[in-house]
Amino acid sequence: MPPIGSEIPELVDLFTSYTAGPDSIGAHLAQATAADSERDPLLVVTSTDLALYPGGGAAPVVEPYRLSSRGFKELAAISHLGPALATLARLRELAGGDDSDGARWRADAARLLSATKVARAASSTRLWRDQLAVRAFAGREESIAAMIDYSCQLTERFLQRVLDDPGYLTMAAVRRDHLEGPATRADLPVPFNKVMIATFYLTGMDIAHRLIGWLDAAGINWERAMVIFAGQAGRPTAGVTQESHSIASVVRAVSRGRLAPERVYIAPHAPVFPPYNPAEPDGSLAQSLEAGYRRLWAGLRATSELAAGMFEGYPRFAAPFAEPPAIGPGTASVTAKPALSGPDDWFALVTRLRVVMEDPAQLLSGAVTDVASSELVAHANDPSAVTVPGLDGEPYPRITR
């Protein structure tokens, strides 16, 4: 029996003559393809930045989109209130209904109640208009502050009740008295599911508004563009398809159909440059990775094009992006975020909330970023012309601060 790992040198040499080495035939093809496309624009998207490499040796231009976001965590804090209450109900279930003063869920509920009260007191129209001053939110600051005040009060009331009456903390109560309604009840004019959609839409709209403006101004030749989504996006299993990557939906929308899906590669294991700091602009680290990014894209593209020549006459591979599925009350399951019939299609909107939580491939914050992106492109990137579901037209009580 030969030892494990033993190889036959003559056959291994044949193997490496085609691949697995920088001087192999396959490597030469990748190098030739990279040289042929060296003047084409290359767009690399990481979890924090966009880097546009114009080609022909020109220096990259880097646009930070995540770390420059204002209001993202503040809105996320509100959207988390729904899952937080559901988590408390689940913790109580797992504790076998332990309602003693020392129960972990009780301590968590008390801490959440305290933090919610403090957050409500800190939020105001002035905070959103003058301090956070998110350009995409202009004109909606009073509505956002009212939504947050309402959401916190609704959550405080629920938490106080479960602390006074632990038996009330069930998943059914979370759905009935916080998430779903019925919304006709006087004490629940806006179900919290709508608040979650509104917060996700606002954060997606902000990022999309900034990136659409930047990408449009860059004047990219999308027909020739080479696009790579590099590194991890969100939780370890997320953002590995064009449908589930929220920034991919922005890029797809701003290209207005000119970027072919097969020119886009999602490479979660590709190297990424450190987050870009506009206060200390230094594009050298991004620039140092350009050659590697171009080789990566060109190598993948070269193999794809080689297949077309070798197997002409057989069905070709089409990049797996399809239109969102249409759903209705009889739909039992979906394989992706469903299509919307409009901004008031709450069955589809809430289904999207379930999908991004239930599907590990989805980004949790990407429930409606694709919708916001498409709407902004359709309305000349004007956020005021877009309807924010769950915020616009909802009966949130006005606040005076």
Backbone torsions as a table, in degrees:
resi	resn	phi	psi	omega
1	MET	NA	120.9	179.4
2	PRO	-67.9	151.7	-179.6
3	PRO	-64.1	150.5	178.3
4	ILE	-61.1	135.4	177.6
5	GLY	89.5	0.0	179.7
6	SER	-71.1	146.5	-177.5
7	GLU	-133.0	157.4	176.5
8	ILE	-96.7	109.1	-171.6
9	PRO	-54.1	-40.7	-176.5
10	GLU	-63.4	-38.5	179.1
11	LEU	-77.4	-33.3	176.7
12	VAL	-65.5	-37.9	177.0
13	ASP	-61.6	-38.5	176.5
14	LEU	-64.1	-41.0	178.3
15	PHE	-59.7	-49.3	-175.6
16	THR	-75.2	-14.0	177.1
17	SER	-68.3	-25.0	178.7
18	TYR	-99.1	-36.1	-173.7
19	THR	-145.6	178.9	173.8
20	ALA	71.5	18.3	177.9
21	GLY	-155.4	152.8	-178.1
22	PRO	-67.8	-17.2	-179.7
23	ASP	-110.9	22.6	-179.3
24	SER	-84.3	167.1	178.6
25	ILE	-61.8	-42.9	179.0
26	GLY	-62.5	-41.5	178.6
27	ALA	-63.9	-37.3	178.4
28	HIS	-64.2	-36.9	177.2
29	LEU	-65.4	-43.9	178.9
30	ALA	-61.6	-41.0	179.5
31	GLN	-65.0	-40.2	179.8
32	ALA	-67.3	-39.2	178.1
33	THR	-66.3	-40.1	178.1
34	ALA	-63.6	-40.8	179.3
35	ALA	-65.3	-36.4	-179.0
36	ASP	-68.5	-24.6	-176.9
37	SER	-112.5	15.8	-173.1
38	GLU	-66.2	-18.3	178.0
39	ARG	-97.6	-0.5	178.2
40	ASP	-80.4	147.9	178.6
41	PRO	-69.3	138.5	178.0
42	LEU	-120.0	123.3	178.0
43	LEU	-110.9	119.4	178.5
44	VAL	-113.7	126.9	-178.4
45	VAL	-114.2	123.5	173.0
46	THR	-106.9	-173.9	-178.9
47	SER	-73.4	-8.5	-177.6
48	THR	-127.9	-22.7	-170.6
49	ASP	-141.7	161.7	166.1
50	LEU	-113.8	135.4	174.2
51	ALA	-122.1	122.2	177.5
52	LEU	-105.0	116.4	176.4
53	TYR	-99.0	104.9	-174.3
54	PRO	-62.4	-27.0	-177.9
55	GLY	101.8	166.2	179.4
56	GLY	67.6	22.6	178.2
57	GLY	88.1	-1.4	179.2
58	ALA	-68.3	146.4	-178.5
59	ALA	-66.4	147.1	179.4
60	PRO	-72.7	157.1	172.4
61	VAL	-114.7	127.3	-175.0
62	VAL	-112.2	133.4	178.3
63	GLU	-122.2	112.2	176.1
64	PRO	-75.8	132.7	-179.8
65	TYR	-120.6	-23.0	-177.5
66	ARG	-92.4	-51.7	-176.0
67	LEU	-71.9	-19.1	178.5
68	SER	-90.0	1.3	179.3
69	SER	-71.3	135.7	174.0
70	ARG	-113.1	137.0	178.7
71	GLY	87.9	-4.1	-177.0
72	PHE	-63.4	-53.6	-178.2
73	LYS	-69.0	-33.0	179.5
74	GLU	-64.5	-41.5	177.0
75	LEU	-73.5	-36.6	177.8
76	ALA	-61.8	-35.5	178.5
77	ALA	-58.8	-37.9	179.0
78	ILE	-73.1	-44.4	-179.6
79	SER	-62.6	-26.7	-178.8
80	HIS	-73.9	-13.7	-176.9
81	LEU	-62.9	-36.7	177.9
82	GLY	-63.3	-55.7	176.4
83	PRO	-60.3	-30.7	-179.6
84	ALA	-64.4	-44.1	178.5
85	LEU	-66.3	-40.8	177.5
86	ALA	-62.7	-36.9	178.9
87	THR	-66.6	-40.1	177.0
88	LEU	-61.2	-41.6	178.2
89	ALA	-63.0	-39.6	179.2
90	ARG	-69.0	-39.2	177.7
91	LEU	-61.5	-40.2	178.2
92	ARG	-64.8	-40.0	177.1
93	GLU	-60.2	-46.4	-177.8
94	LEU	-66.9	-24.6	178.4
95	ALA	-84.9	6.7	177.6
96	GLY	69.0	27.2	179.6
97	GLY	77.4	22.6	177.6
98	ASP	-67.8	112.0	-177.9
99	ASP	-111.5	17.6	-179.7
100	SER	-67.7	163.3	179.9
101	ASP	-60.2	-24.8	-178.7
102	GLY	-90.2	1.6	-178.8
103	ALA	-64.1	137.6	-176.7
104	ARG	-60.5	-39.4	-176.6
105	TRP	-63.5	-32.6	-180.0
106	ARG	-67.6	-41.1	178.2
107	ALA	-65.0	-40.5	178.4
108	ASP	-64.8	-41.1	-179.9
109	ALA	-64.4	-41.3	179.3
110	ALA	-65.0	-40.9	179.0
111	ARG	-66.0	-41.2	178.4
112	LEU	-65.1	-39.3	178.2
113	LEU	-60.9	-45.3	179.7
114	SER	-63.2	-45.8	-178.9
115	ALA	-64.8	-34.8	-179.7
116	THR	-68.1	-40.6	177.9
117	LYS	-63.1	-43.5	-179.9
118	VAL	-64.8	-42.0	179.8
119	ALA	-64.3	-40.6	179.8
120	ARG	-62.8	-40.2	179.9
121	ALA	-67.3	-29.5	-177.0
122	ALA	-80.4	-27.8	-176.2
123	SER	-80.3	144.4	178.8
124	SER	-163.2	165.8	174.4
125	THR	-59.7	-41.2	-179.2
126	ARG	-62.0	-40.0	178.9
127	LEU	-59.3	-47.1	-177.1
128	TRP	-74.2	-32.2	-177.9
129	ARG	-82.4	-42.5	-170.1
130	ASP	-103.9	-32.6	-175.6
131	GLN	-94.5	-55.1	178.3
132	LEU	-76.4	-42.3	170.4
133	ALA	46.0	56.0	178.4
134	VAL	-78.4	121.4	-175.0
135	ARG	-57.3	-40.0	-177.9
136	ALA	-69.8	-15.8	-178.1
137	PHE	-97.3	1.2	-175.3
138	ALA	-53.9	128.7	-179.0
139	GLY	92.1	-11.4	-179.0
140	ARG	-113.2	7.0	-173.8
141	GLU	-60.4	-41.8	-179.7
142	GLU	-64.9	-40.9	178.9
143	SER	-65.6	-40.1	179.1
144	ILE	-63.9	-44.5	179.6
145	ALA	-62.8	-39.6	178.9
146	ALA	-66.1	-40.0	178.1
147	MET	-62.1	-43.6	-179.3
148	ILE	-66.0	-43.1	179.3
149	ASP	-60.6	-45.4	178.8
150	TYR	-61.7	-45.3	-177.1
151	SER	-62.1	-41.9	179.9
152	CYS	-67.4	-43.2	179.6
153	GLN	-63.8	-41.2	178.3
154	LEU	-60.1	-42.9	-178.8
155	THR	-71.2	-40.2	177.9
156	GLU	-59.9	-43.2	-179.9
157	ARG	-62.0	-42.1	179.9
158	PHE	-65.5	-46.1	-178.1
159	LEU	-64.1	-41.7	179.2
160	GLN	-62.3	-37.7	-179.9
161	ARG	-67.2	-40.8	-178.6
162	VAL	-70.0	-30.4	177.3
163	LEU	-71.2	-33.8	177.4
164	ASP	-79.3	-31.8	-176.6
165	ASP	-136.5	82.2	-174.2
166	PRO	-55.4	-30.3	-179.7
167	GLY	-64.8	-15.7	178.8
168	TYR	-73.1	-22.2	-175.2
169	LEU	-78.2	90.0	175.6
170	THR	-132.5	160.2	178.1
171	MET	-63.6	-33.2	178.3
172	ALA	-63.5	-40.7	178.9
173	ALA	-67.5	-38.1	177.7
174	VAL	-60.3	-45.1	179.7
175	ARG	-66.4	-46.8	-173.1
176	ARG	-70.4	-43.5	-169.8
177	ASP	-105.4	2.2	179.9
178	HIS	-136.8	-56.3	-172.4
179	LEU	-79.2	-46.1	-167.0
180	GLU	-111.0	-40.8	-175.0
181	GLY	108.2	-149.7	31.9
182	PRO	-71.3	142.9	-174.6
183	ALA	-71.2	-9.7	-179.9
184	THR	-77.7	-10.6	178.9
185	ARG	-67.1	140.2	-176.7
186	ALA	-64.4	-30.1	-177.3
187	ASP	-89.3	1.1	177.5
188	LEU	-141.2	64.9	-177.3
189	PRO	-63.9	-27.8	178.2
190	VAL	-130.0	109.0	177.1
191	PRO	-59.1	146.7	-174.1
192	PHE	-67.4	-21.9	174.1
193	ASN	-55.1	-37.2	178.9
194	LYS	-67.7	-37.1	178.1
195	VAL	-63.0	-43.5	-179.5
196	MET	-61.8	-43.0	177.1
197	ILE	-62.0	-43.2	-179.0
198	ALA	-61.1	-43.7	-178.8
199	THR	-67.1	-41.5	177.8
200	PHE	-64.4	-40.3	-178.9
201	TYR	-65.7	-43.4	-179.2
202	LEU	-61.6	-46.0	-179.2
203	THR	-68.0	-38.7	176.3
204	GLY	-65.8	-39.3	179.5
205	MET	-65.3	-39.0	179.3
206	ASP	-62.6	-51.2	-179.7
207	ILE	-62.7	-45.0	-178.8
208	ALA	-63.3	-41.2	-179.6
209	HIS	-59.6	-44.7	-179.5
210	ARG	-68.9	-42.6	-177.0
211	LEU	-72.7	-36.2	177.5
212	ILE	-62.2	-44.1	178.3
213	GLY	-61.8	-42.3	-178.0
214	TRP	-69.7	-45.4	-178.2
215	LEU	-68.5	-39.1	176.6
216	ASP	-62.7	-42.4	-179.3
217	ALA	-66.2	-27.1	-178.5
218	ALA	-71.0	-19.6	177.1
219	GLY	62.5	43.8	-176.8
220	ILE	-69.7	137.1	172.1
221	ASN	-82.1	92.5	-171.3
222	TRP	-66.7	-28.1	178.3
223	GLU	-63.5	-27.8	-179.5
224	ARG	-107.6	-0.3	-174.5
225	ALA	-66.4	141.5	173.6
226	MET	-109.1	124.2	-172.9
227	VAL	-124.6	131.8	176.2
228	ILE	-130.5	129.3	169.2
229	PHE	-99.7	108.7	-168.6
230	ALA	-105.8	138.6	174.1
231	GLY	82.4	-179.4	-177.7
232	GLN	-75.4	142.2	176.3
233	ALA	-125.6	111.5	180.0
234	GLY	74.1	-146.0	-178.7
235	ARG	-65.4	159.2	-169.5
236	PRO	-56.5	-24.8	-176.5
237	THR	-98.5	2.4	-167.5
238	ALA	-99.8	161.3	171.1
239	GLY	67.7	30.6	-176.2
240	VAL	-99.8	5.4	174.0
241	THR	-131.7	161.5	178.9
242	GLN	-66.5	-28.5	178.7
243	GLU	-72.7	-35.6	-174.0
244	SER	-93.7	-10.2	-179.7
245	HIS	-91.4	114.1	-171.7
246	SER	-65.3	-35.5	179.9
247	ILE	-73.9	-26.6	174.1
248	ALA	-61.1	-34.4	178.9
249	SER	-69.0	-32.6	177.0
250	VAL	-67.7	-47.5	-179.8
251	VAL	-61.4	-42.6	-180.0
252	ARG	-62.4	-42.0	-178.7
253	ALA	-67.2	-43.5	-175.4
254	VAL	-72.4	-22.0	176.6
255	SER	-74.8	-15.7	177.5
256	ARG	53.6	45.0	175.5
257	GLY	82.3	1.1	-176.7
258	ARG	-89.0	-14.8	179.6
259	LEU	-94.7	114.1	179.7
260	ALA	-71.3	136.3	-178.9
261	PRO	-55.9	-30.7	-177.9
262	GLU	-74.7	-6.1	175.6
263	ARG	-95.2	8.4	-179.3
264	VAL	-115.9	128.1	177.2
265	TYR	-124.2	133.9	174.1
266	ILE	-102.5	117.0	-172.3
267	ALA	-124.4	82.3	-175.9
268	PRO	-64.2	-18.3	180.0
269	HIS	-101.1	4.1	178.6
270	ALA	-71.4	150.1	178.4
271	PRO	-66.8	151.6	177.6
272	VAL	-128.2	150.0	175.6
273	PHE	-84.5	156.7	-178.9
274	PRO	-62.3	155.9	178.1
275	PRO	-53.0	135.6	-175.9
276	TYR	-80.8	133.6	179.8
277	ASN	-109.4	107.5	-177.9
278	PRO	-61.7	-24.9	179.7
279	ALA	-70.2	-25.3	177.7
280	GLU	-130.4	69.5	-172.3
281	PRO	-62.8	121.3	178.2
282	ASP	-149.0	103.5	-178.9
283	GLY	-92.5	9.3	-174.6
284	SER	-65.5	-36.9	-179.6
285	LEU	-67.6	-40.5	175.7
286	ALA	-65.3	-39.6	-178.4
287	GLN	-65.6	-34.0	-178.1
288	SER	-66.1	-19.3	-178.4
289	LEU	-96.1	-2.8	-174.1
290	GLU	-59.6	-48.3	-176.8
291	ALA	-59.8	-41.4	178.5
292	GLY	-65.6	-40.3	177.4
293	TYR	-63.3	-42.3	-179.4
294	ARG	-66.5	-38.1	177.1
295	ARG	-65.3	-40.4	179.1
296	LEU	-60.1	-51.4	-178.2
297	TRP	-63.5	-45.4	-176.4
298	ALA	-66.0	-37.2	179.4
299	GLY	-64.8	-42.1	177.6
300	LEU	-66.2	-42.7	-179.1
301	ARG	-65.9	-40.0	-178.5
302	ALA	-61.7	-42.4	179.2
303	THR	-65.1	-41.0	178.7
304	SER	-62.0	-45.2	-179.1
305	GLU	-67.9	-32.2	178.4
306	LEU	-63.9	-38.5	-179.7
307	ALA	-61.7	-38.5	-179.4
308	ALA	-62.1	-37.4	178.6
309	GLY	-75.0	-34.4	-177.6
310	MET	-75.5	-34.8	-170.6
311	PHE	-122.4	42.0	178.2
312	GLU	-58.2	137.9	179.5
313	GLY	97.2	-10.5	176.9
314	TYR	-101.8	156.3	-179.3
315	PRO	-56.0	134.8	179.8
316	ARG	-88.1	158.3	174.5
317	PHE	-79.3	134.8	174.7
318	ALA	-114.7	130.8	-179.4
319	ALA	-52.4	130.1	-170.8
320	PRO	-77.5	71.4	169.8
321	PHE	-125.6	122.9	-179.4
322	ALA	-122.3	162.8	176.5
323	GLU	-63.2	146.4	178.9
324	PRO	-56.6	141.0	-178.1
325	PRO	-70.8	143.4	173.2
326	ALA	-82.5	140.6	-178.7
327	ILE	-132.5	165.8	176.6
328	GLY	-149.6	-178.8	-177.4
329	PRO	-55.3	-25.5	-179.0
330	GLY	-88.7	-1.7	-178.4
331	THR	-72.8	127.0	-178.0
332	ALA	-93.1	-31.5	-177.9
333	SER	-155.3	161.0	177.5
334	VAL	-136.4	159.9	178.0
335	THR	-107.4	-1.1	-179.7
336	ALA	-160.7	173.3	177.1
337	LYS	-62.4	129.6	-174.1
338	PRO	-76.8	161.9	176.0
339	ALA	-72.8	156.8	176.8
340	LEU	-109.8	143.3	173.3
341	SER	-87.8	-9.7	179.1
342	GLY	167.1	177.2	-177.5
343	PRO	-69.7	-8.4	177.5
344	ASP	-109.2	17.8	177.6
345	ASP	-83.2	78.5	-171.4
346	TRP	-73.5	-24.5	175.3
347	PHE	-63.4	-45.5	179.2
348	ALA	-71.9	-38.4	-178.7
349	LEU	-64.1	-45.3	-179.7
350	VAL	-71.2	-32.4	173.7
351	THR	-59.3	-38.1	177.1
352	ARG	-61.4	-37.7	176.0
353	LEU	-60.5	-43.2	179.1
354	ARG	-64.6	-42.9	-176.8
355	VAL	-61.8	-45.9	-175.8
356	VAL	-70.4	-21.5	174.1
357	MET	-85.1	-37.1	-171.9
358	GLU	-84.7	-30.3	-178.8
359	ASP	-93.8	112.4	-178.3
360	PRO	-61.9	-17.2	-179.9
361	ALA	-79.6	-11.8	-176.6
362	GLN	-88.0	150.3	169.4
363	LEU	-83.3	129.2	-175.4
364	LEU	-60.2	-33.3	-177.4
365	SER	-86.8	0.5	-173.6
366	GLY	-99.1	24.6	-174.3
367	ALA	-59.9	-38.4	-175.3
368	VAL	-135.7	16.7	179.0
369	THR	-61.4	-37.3	178.7
370	ASP	-63.8	-37.5	178.7
371	VAL	-67.3	-47.1	179.8
372	ALA	-60.3	-40.9	-179.7
373	SER	-62.7	-48.5	-179.2
374	SER	-62.9	-40.0	179.8
375	GLU	-66.5	-39.9	178.5
376	LEU	-64.9	-43.4	178.3
377	VAL	-61.7	-39.3	-179.4
378	ALA	-70.7	-19.2	-178.0
379	HIS	-118.5	37.7	173.7
380	ALA	55.3	34.3	177.3
381	ASN	58.6	36.4	179.4
382	ASP	-106.2	103.1	-177.9
383	PRO	-59.9	-29.9	-178.7
384	SER	-69.0	-17.9	-179.5
385	ALA	-91.2	-2.3	-176.2
386	VAL	-104.0	141.0	175.1
387	THR	-84.7	127.4	175.8
388	VAL	-96.4	103.2	-178.3
389	PRO	-63.4	138.1	-179.6
390	GLY	89.6	-10.2	177.4
391	LEU	-120.2	-58.7	-176.7
392	ASP	-67.4	127.5	176.2
393	GLY	80.3	1.1	179.9
394	GLU	-85.9	146.9	-174.1
395	PRO	-83.4	57.4	176.1
396	TYR	-74.1	133.0	177.8
397	PRO	-61.3	137.7	-179.3
398	ARG	-69.8	150.8	174.3
399	ILE	-119.9	157.3	-175.4
400	THR	-103.2	-5.9	-177.3
401	ARG	-99.5	NA	NA
